[in-house]
């Protein structure tokens, strides 16, 4: 500990700040045990601390304490989206928000049957099929995502067929135009 660095924000600044994939909570582990014999654990909401700058949220630290900032939970979006990949759940995130963070749908996406795979109690997996149009129109509730959720956006067979047919027709006219100057 240093005299000029005794608060949570001081230590986070000395460490270079939270990593890009860090959760929005920091845990302070105090060596004095609670009634169960475990170290006392204090959670600090970093988003609230940094936005409000309230001094009562900026915990004073003492020797022997540990500051731990975990990696944010991840969800995964892949298939017919513009930017497939993982998304950090730094705050409660809904299904539609995750799709927006993935850049939205490709033209051939089947928005009527987007699959959400979710592990139940770490053992079984549950698949839910979600109609995005019903979510956007408020006919169904937009579910909040949980760590490890996987969103799979399939390509629509009919959209692929019509897109392929349109490309074929455009190709015919393009070739005939080039052959007949």
N, C-alpha and C positions, 0 to 999 in steps of 0.2 A: 504494500500500500504506500501511496505517496500522499503528502499533505494536500497537494492540489488535485488529486484524483481519488475521491472517496465515494462517488455516487455511481449508480448503474450507467448513466449516460457517459460519464468520464471514462469508465472502463471499456464500454463499447467503442468509444471514440479511439482509445489507445489501441484497441484490437483491430482497428480499421473499419468498424461498423459491422452490422449484420451482413452476412453473405447474401447474394442475390436469391438463393433458394431457401433462405431462412424463414422459419415460421414467424408469426407476428406476436409471439409471446416469449419472454425470457423467464427462466426459473432461477431463483436464488436459493441455494441449499445452505442452510445455516447448520453448523456442527452441533448445536445444542439440540438434543433429541426431544421428540414429542412423546406422548404417553405410550406409543407403540415401540419406542426405541429407535425409530427412524429419524434421520435428519429432518429438521423443519424445512418445508418447501414453500416458497412464496412465488406466485405467478404474477408477472407484470405484463400488461398489454402494451406492447411497444408502439403500436399504431396510435393508441390514445396518448401515451407518454410523449411521443414526438409531435403529435398534432396540437395537443393542448398545452404542453410545457408546464403542467401542474407539478409543483415541487413535491407534493405529497406522494406522487407516483414514482418519483425518482429516488429509489431506495438508497439509503446510506449503507455502505458495505464495511465490513470489519474483517480482520485477519482470520484466515481459516475458512472463509465462505467461498462457495463455488458458484459461478455464473454459467448457466447453460442455455444456449439458444438452439433448439432442435431444428432439423430440416423440416420444411413445410410438407404436409401430406400431399401426395400427388394423385391426380386422376389422368386418364389417358383417352385421347380422342383420335380415332383413325378411320380410314375409309374415304368416302367421297366428300372430304372437307378440303379447304384451301391450304391449311397449315396443320397437318396431323402432328401429334406428338403429346408430350406430357404438359400438364397445367398444374401449377402450384396452388394449393388451397390455402392462401394466406388469410382469407376471410371466408365466411360462409358463401358458397358459390352455388348457383342454381344450374340446372341442366341447360337452359337457354343461354345463360352467361358463358358456360364452358364452350358451347357451340360458337358463340360470337368470338371468344378468345382464340378459337381454332380457325378464324377467318371466314366462317360461314360455309355454306354448301357449294359444292361444284354443281354445274348445270345438270348433271345426270343423277343427282342424289335422290334417293327415295325418302322423302320427308314424312311419309305416312307411317313408316315402320322403322324408326331408329331404335336400335337395341341398346339397352343399358344393362351391363353385367355387373352384379354386385355380390361380393362374398358375404355370406351370412355366418356369423360366429367363427370366421376363419376357416371353415371346413367346406360347406356347401356353397354352390354358386347359384344365384337366381338371375334369370333373364327377364327383363321387362321390355315390352315394345311400346314405344311412345310415339304418338302422332303429333308432330311439331306444330302443324296448323291448328290443332285443338288447343295446344298450350298458348300459342300466339293470340288466339281469339278469346282466351280466358275461359274456355269450356272445361279445361282440366288444370289442376294445380301444377305449377312448375316445381319439380322436386329438387331438394337440396342434395348435393353430391356428398359422398363419403370417401374417405381415403381408400385408394385402390379401385374405385369404380372405373369401368371401361365403357366408353361410348363408341358404338360401331355404326357408321353410316354406310349403308349398302347402296350400290348403284341400282337405279330403277331399270328393270328390263324393258319396259315400254319406252322410257326416255332414251335408252341406248339404241333401241330399234329405230325410233323416229329420227334420232340424231344421225345414225348410220345411213338411213335412207336419204336424208337431206344431204349428207356429204356425198353420197353416190350420185344423186341428181345434179348437184353442183359440179361434180367432177365430169359428168357427161357434157354439160353445157360448156364447161371450161375447155375440154378437149375439142369439142366440135367448133368452138370459136377459134381456137388456134389452128385447126386444120383448114378452115375456110376463111382466109384473110379478107 
